[in-house]
């Protein structure tokens, strides 16, 4: 899983307010009293991100039964999130972080390597945030395929 360079379990989750595909603005502080699965992914409409989003969609009943609200975050704009949601019948909220301030606050906007090229972008990571707004678990630098199954088996 790797380690997150910015946050650790027990830390206060950085608050944010972002535009969403389905609910106007969403603020983390408004979700106090609920458990939140906050997952960061690189880009809508790409194979790995689609696999991961559809896995969340297909298991949403389990997350909701356990009291979790699922939020997906990427730098894509709201309009692209809406297309992604509609194309794949996604049943959870997608948040737009176009200037990647939230990704930076959570330590997931980092240097990456792909096919020998180095660039900066989102490192696929998931944060469990408890009802008090504290980070209960961090899964850093995860693989899209099988990630939701591992969350359900190990974390939920």
C-alpha positions in Angstrom: 0.0 0.0 0.0 2.8 2.5 0.6 2.7 5.3 3.1 1.1 8.6 2.8 3.6 11.4 3.3 1.2 14.0 4.7 -1.5 12.4 6.8 -1.7 9.5 9.3 -4.4 7.6 11.0 -5.9 9.7 13.9 -5.3 13.0 12.1 -8.1 15.4 11.5 -9.2 15.0 7.9 -8.6 18.2 6.0 -11.9 20.0 5.4 -12.9 21.0 1.9 -15.8 22.3 -0.2 -15.9 21.1 -3.8 -18.5 21.1 -6.6 -20.1 17.8 -7.3 -21.8 16.0 -10.2 -25.1 15.6 -8.3 -25.4 17.6 -5.1 -24.1 21.1 -5.7 -21.2 21.9 -3.3 -20.2 19.3 -0.8 -18.3 20.1 2.3 -16.6 17.4 4.4 -17.5 19.3 7.6 -21.2 19.0 6.7 -20.8 15.2 6.8 -19.9 15.0 10.5 -21.7 12.2 12.2 -21.3 10.0 9.1 -18.5 7.7 8.1 -17.0 8.7 4.7 -15.0 6.7 2.1 -13.0 9.4 0.3 -11.3 8.0 -2.7 -9.0 9.9 -5.1 -8.6 8.7 -8.6 -6.7 10.1 -11.6 -9.2 10.6 -14.4 -12.8 9.9 -15.5 -13.4 7.6 -18.5 -10.0 5.7 -18.2 -10.0 1.9 -17.9 -8.6 1.7 -14.3 -10.8 4.5 -13.0 -13.9 3.1 -14.7 -13.2 -0.4 -13.1 -12.8 1.2 -9.7 -15.9 3.4 -10.0 -18.1 0.5 -11.2 -16.8 -1.7 -8.4 -17.9 1.0 -5.9 -21.3 1.3 -7.8 -21.9 -2.5 -7.6 -21.1 -2.6 -3.9 -22.9 0.6 -2.8 -25.5 -1.3 -0.8 -22.8 -2.8 1.4 -21.1 0.5 2.0 -24.5 2.2 2.8 -25.5 -0.7 5.1 -22.3 -0.1 7.1 -23.1 3.6 7.3 -20.5 4.9 4.8 -21.0 7.7 2.3 -18.7 7.3 -0.7 -17.1 10.3 -2.4 -14.9 10.1 -5.5 -12.4 12.9 -6.2 -10.5 13.7 -9.3 -9.2 16.8 -11.1 -11.9 16.4 -13.8 -14.5 19.2 -14.1 -18.1 18.6 -13.0 -19.3 18.3 -16.6 -16.9 15.4 -17.2 -18.0 13.8 -13.9 -21.7 14.0 -15.1 -20.8 12.2 -18.3 -18.8 9.6 -16.4 -21.7 9.1 -13.9 -24.4 8.9 -16.6 -22.3 6.5 -18.8 -21.7 4.0 -16.0 -24.9 4.6 -13.9 -22.7 5.6 -10.9 -24.7 5.9 -7.6 -22.4 8.0 -5.5 -21.0 11.5 -5.6 -18.1 12.6 -7.7 -16.2 15.8 -6.6 -14.3 18.1 -8.9 -10.8 19.2 -7.7 -9.5 21.0 -10.8 -6.8 22.9 -9.1 -5.9 19.7 -7.0 -5.9 21.7 -3.7 -7.7 18.9 -1.9 -5.5 16.2 -3.5 -2.5 18.2 -2.2 -4.0 18.6 1.3 -4.4 14.8 1.4 -0.9 14.1 0.1 -2.1 12.3 -3.0 -0.9 14.8 -5.6 2.6 13.5 -6.2 5.3 12.7 -8.7 4.4 9.6 -10.7 6.2 7.6 -13.4 4.5 6.0 -16.3 6.3 4.4 -19.3 9.5 6.1 -18.3 8.0 9.6 -18.1 7.8 11.5 -14.8 4.8 13.8 -14.1 2.7 15.0 -11.3 -0.8 13.7 -10.7 -3.1 11.8 -8.4 -1.8 8.7 -6.7 -4.9 6.5 -6.4 -5.7 6.4 -2.7 -8.6 5.9 -0.3 -9.3 7.5 3.1 -11.8 6.3 5.7 -13.0 9.2 7.8 -14.9 8.5 11.0 -18.0 10.3 12.4 -15.8 12.8 14.2 -13.9 13.8 11.1 -10.7 11.9 11.9 -8.9 9.6 9.5 -9.5 6.0 10.5 -7.6 4.3 7.7 -5.5 5.2 4.7 -4.9 3.0 1.7 -2.2 4.7 -0.3 -1.1 4.1 -3.9 -3.6 1.3 -4.5 -4.4 -0.7 -7.7 -7.8 -0.1 -9.2 -8.6 -3.7 -9.9 -9.7 -5.5 -6.8 -9.4 -2.4 -4.6 -13.1 -2.3 -3.6 -13.1 -6.0 -2.9 -10.1 -5.5 -0.6 -11.9 -2.6 1.2 -15.0 -4.7 1.8 -12.9 -7.6 3.0 -10.4 -5.7 5.2 -11.9 -2.4 6.2 -15.7 -2.2 6.1 
